Amino acid sequence: MSKIFDDIKLQYKIGDITNKIIYWNVGLFLLSLVLFFKFSAFRFEYPYWLSLSSNPNDFLIFPWTFLTYAFLHSGFWHLFFNMVMLNFSGRLFLTFFTQKQFLGLYILSAIFAGLAFAIAYLLMGISAPIVGASAAVLSILVATTAYQPLMQIRLLLIGNVKLWHLTAVILILDIMQILIENTGGHISHIAGAIFGVIYIKVLQSGTDLSNIVTNIINFFVNLFQPSKSNPFKKVHVNPKKTTVNAQSKIVVKDKTQQQIDEILDKISQSGYDSLTAQEKEFLFKAGK
């Protein structure tokens, strides 16, 4: 069992931001099964300090719910289809953009879609909660489509199609269902798609909105870091000894990095399961 957890931790460490977001969603879903799933009613009952409510009395008191709702799901299939689409969209997005931009777009689009849902339901006089990563996931897909609409993708049983064809079908289905069922969910989906287009257009004009998220994260990281009382410390060093040690460290680092690169190349070509037990153990120790 410990070996399985070691493999999971290793794949989390070496995976990109798409993998990490998927891990977070799946992990929180499993935790929610223990804390919030009512087996008597066979459904999740999330508290208003986690799910996003359209009631101002709730979201004004718990403003973080404009983000936390995007990491919660109402059932297994809700989670499954969102994660499949997130994996697909994330791979396409990271072909052209950075992991920092992926995280920024995911968070900002979730907040934007949450605001659109809350305002729309408030105007309609409806009080209801919402959960799900669908709006943020759709934003990733639409942003990629807005940037590279003619990109060819291959779909199972269909063959090659242009990316904008797939995105258009998904958006049309959302619009068609907006008055039939899950109205709030479809409103947030459309809002997420709109934000994806806005993000790309603003980025092409020279402004990266993901810097907002990066700056906020850095602020809180620096806020909780312990301050150094004496950052400057005088140290007496033996010049010859330092040179020898520095050279030996560089050699070790180069050999280690070379071995890591070879293992990562093997993963990219044959998959993680193709590694030997020794290679997995070495990569896990190197990750630490």
N, C-alpha and C positions, 0 to 999 in steps of 0.2 A: 504493500500500500504506500509506504514511504517513497518507493521508487517512482510510483505513478505521480505523486505530488511533486517530486523532484523534476520529472519530465515536464509537468504542467508549468512549474515555476520557470524552468529553462526556456520553454517556448514563449512564455509571457515576456521574458527578458529580451530574447532575440527577435521577437515579433515587432511589426510596425504598429503605428497608432491605430490602424483598423483592428488588428488583433486585440490590442489592449482595450479598446472600447467594447468589443464583443465580449471579452472576458469580464469586464465590469457589468455589462448587462446580464450575462448569464449568472454571474456570482450573486448579484442583487436579486435576481429572480429566485434562485435557490434559497437565499436568506428570507425572501418574502413568503415562500411556501411555509416556512416555519413560523413566521411572525404574524402574517396577515391573511393566510388562506383559511376560510371558514368551510370546513368539510361538511358541516350540516347543510349549508346552502350551496356548496360546491362552487364557490367563487371567491375572488380576492376582495377584501374590504380594506382599502388603504385609508389611513388617517388623513385628515385635511392638511396636516403639516408636511406631507410627502407628495400626495397627488395634487394636481392643480384644479382648484375649484373656480367656477365663474362667479362665485359669491364674493363681493368686495370685502365682506367681513372676514373672509378666510385668506384671500391672497394678499391683502394689505398687511395682515398680521404675520403671514408666512410668505414673504416675497421670494424666498429661495425655491418655492415650489414651481416657479417659472422655468426652473432647470431640472429639479429632481424628478418631475413627472416623466421626463424623456429617458429615464433609466429604469422605469417600472413598466410592467406588462400585465395584461388582464388574463393571460392564459398561455399555455405552451405553444399553441400554433401562432398566436400573436407574436410571441418572442421569436419563434422559428423563422417565420417569413420575413420579419424585420431584420434578423441577423443575416439571413441569406442575401437579402437585398443590400444590406450594409456592406457585406464582404464583396459583393459584385461591384457596387458603386465606389467603394473605397479603393479597390484596385485600379479602377479607371481614373479616379481623381488623382491618385498618387503617381500616375504616369506623367502628369503635367505639373503638379503642385507639391508643396512640401507637407510634412507631417504637422508642422505648426499651423499651416493654413487649414488643414483638415480639421484639427481640433478646434480652431477658432470658428470655422464655419459651422461645425456640428453644434457648438454651444450657442453661438449667436442666433442660428436659425431656430433652435429649440425655444429660445427666449422670445424671439419674434413671433413664432407660430403660437406660442402660449398666450402672448398678448392679444393676437388676433382672435383666438378662441374666446378668451375672457371678455373682450369688448363685444364680439358678435353675440354671445349668449346674454350678456348684460343688456344689450339693446333689445333682444328678443324676450327679455324677462324670464330667462331659463336659468335655473341654478342646478349645476351638475358638475361632476369631476371628470378629469381626463387623465389618462396615462398612455405611454407608448413613445417609442423612438421614431415612429413613422415619418413625422414631419421633418426631423433632422436628417433622416436617411434619404428622403425624397429631395431635400435641398442639395445633398451631395451629388445625387444623380443629375439633377437639373443644372447645377453649376457646371458639371463636366460637359453636359450637352450644350449649354450656352457657349462654352469655350471651343468645343470641337464637335459640332453637330453632325458632320459627315463621317465621323469615325466608324469604321466597320467593326461590328461585333458578331460573334457566331452564337446562335441560340440552338439548343437541343431540339431536334425534330423540325426546325424551321430553316436553319442555315444562316447565311450572312444577311444582316440587315444593317441599316444605318442607325446610329445611336438615337437620333432624333425621332425615328419611327417608334422605337420602343418607349421612349419617354412620352411621346404624344399619346400613345395608347393608354399608358398608366394615368396620365392627367385627365384624359377624356372619361375614363371609367370613374375617376374620383368625382368629377363634375356631375356625371350622370346620377351618381348615388347620393349626392349631397342633400337631397330632399327626401330620400327614401329611408335611409337608416344611418346611424352614427353621424349625424349632421355635424356635431362638434369636431369629431375626428377628421372628417373630410375638409372642414374649414381650415383646420390647422395644417393639413396636407398641402392645400393650395397656397396657404401663407408661407409654408416652408419652401415650396417651389418658387414663389415670387422672390423670396429672400435669396435663393440660390442665384437667380438672374441678377439681382441687385449687387450681390457680392462680386460676381465676375465683372460686371460693368464698372463698378467702382475700382476694382483691382486693375483693370485695363487702363483706367484713367490715372493710375499711379498711387492709389491709396489702398493699403492692405488693412482691411478691417480686423483681421485676426490679431493685429498688434494690440488691440484693445484687451483681448483675453490674455495675451502674453504679459502685458503690463500689470493687469490685475493679479495674475498668478505670481509674478515676481514680487509684487508689493506684499502679498501675504506671506510668501516664503521669507522675504527679508524681515518682515515684522516679527515672525516667530523664531528667527535665528538668534542664538545667544550672541550678545555683543562681546567683542574682544577687548578686554581692558588694556592690554599692552600689545598692539599689533606689531611693534618693532622690537626685536630682541637681538642684542649683539651676540654673535657666535664666533668663537675662535675655531678656525678650520685649518687642518694640515693640507696645504695645496696639493702635494704629491699624492697623498692618500685619497683625497677627494677625486682627483683625476682618474685614478685607477678604478675606484668604485663606480664612478659615473660611466666609465667605458664598459665595465662589466654589466651594469644594469641595462645599458643600451643594447648590448648583444643579446641578453636574455629577453628583453622586451621584443626585439626584432624576431627572434626565433619563435617566441610565443605567439606574436601577432601573425607570423607566417602560417603557423599551425592552425590558428583560428580561421584565417582566410581560406585555407584549404578545406576545413570542415564546413564552413559556410557555403563554399562553392559546391561541395558534395550535397548539401541540403538543397540548394537551388536546383541541382540537376536531378537528384534521385529522391528527394524528400527526407524529412527528419528520421523516418523509420529505418533508413538505409545505414544510419550510423551504428558503429559498434558500441558495446557497453563502455569501452575505454574512451572512445571519442566523446560520448555523451557526458561521461564523468569529467573529462578534461574541460569541455565547454562549460559545464555547470560551475566548476571551480574558477575558471577564467572569468565567468560572469560576475562572481562575487568581488 
